[in-house]
């Protein structure tokens, strides 16, 4: 990826940073009510600062910003035909809370972009930023400004510059490899090249590493790929039998994995070199799919020790374990929120895998958040803990869907060829 240069972090600083009305209007990304009103934006087409205008580029820049904002689940954008030719003085009358004005110029393969956020009520500019870089990186510039808007309005980082990983076949080939794409599915990059089956990808909390299991050697071996400049891949466990489902600790120094070299699939704590630090379960059924609590003191995992796959909670310091789930025929694929004590998982109910959430320290608190009659599998949290991505059965294959943690705003994130499974969020766009 060509380097994108941020030439000015801010064009203007408002004189009312500590007392600005926008602070009083700050909204929470944690929408818990179905009646919660979304924030309305007006985004006219961007304007060329040059002597000629490219209508397609004018429209596509505004469209990219609109889609990136709507992705967050808390924002709606007025239809473009309602805001064509409008300015800040028109937006409140049109029903907008905020508006954006964007200008750009293109020289050869470079683009200069200036984008400004306005409060529609008082027509005051809240923030402005300027970007310069290759024309083919214009989406990244838009994503950066999107995240700046989300941070300005909520005080929390946005998700637009994050990326989403998944397993899919490359170019209609039979193998399954890990790919990463931006949030709108526009720029996809292949990460693994094992020419075989790859499963259970897991990004480290800092987004620097990807751990996964590959079958290319004939065994289920565990690998780590450095996603930074070195882009190196190394095996960390090729013990006989299973080497599956790595779960990163919050500090990214250790992982919990399923190993079966002693016969039974049990959970082990290992370091990044693959050395076993401790065995966590001992011959109590099949134990898989671990996920760490945000403080690193507990894990939730799946075991069939009671006869069917169910979720269990373990305190790592003592090894004390208790069953969490009692509803549903089977419960599997847990993912612990990175910011709170809330676990999302797939629950087999009425013959369909639905998504549910549960407070692991409040047994009986399970809440079903999907109900449509198709399978919802391998859920995973967004870095801010407000959204969940998952693989949804779509005909013979799967597509990546997103949903707010309370079950609202379910939608397909992007439509790509083939089937996409095991979706996971990457914090940084490598």
Secondary structure, 3 states (H helix, E strand, C coil): CCCCEEEECCCCCCCCCCCCHHHHCCCCCCCCCCCCCCEEEEECCCEECCCCCCHHHHHHHHHHHHHHHHCCCCEEECCHHHHCCCCHHHHHHHCCCEEEEEEEEEECCEEEEEEEEEECCCCEEEEEEEEEEEHHHHHHHHHHHHHHHHHHHHCCCCCCCCEEEEEECHHHCCCEEEEEEECCCCCEEECCCCCCEEEEEEECCCCCEEEEEECCCCCCEEEEEECCCCCCEEEEECCCCCEEEEEECCCCCEEEEEECCCCCCEEEEEECCCCEEEECCCCCCCEEEEEECCCCCEEEEEECCCCCCEEEEEECCCCCEEECCCCCCCEEEEEECCCCCCEEEEEEECCEEEEEEECCCCCCCCEECCCCCCCEEEEEECCCCCEEEEEEEECCEEEEEEEECCCCCCEECCCCCCCCEEEEEECCCC
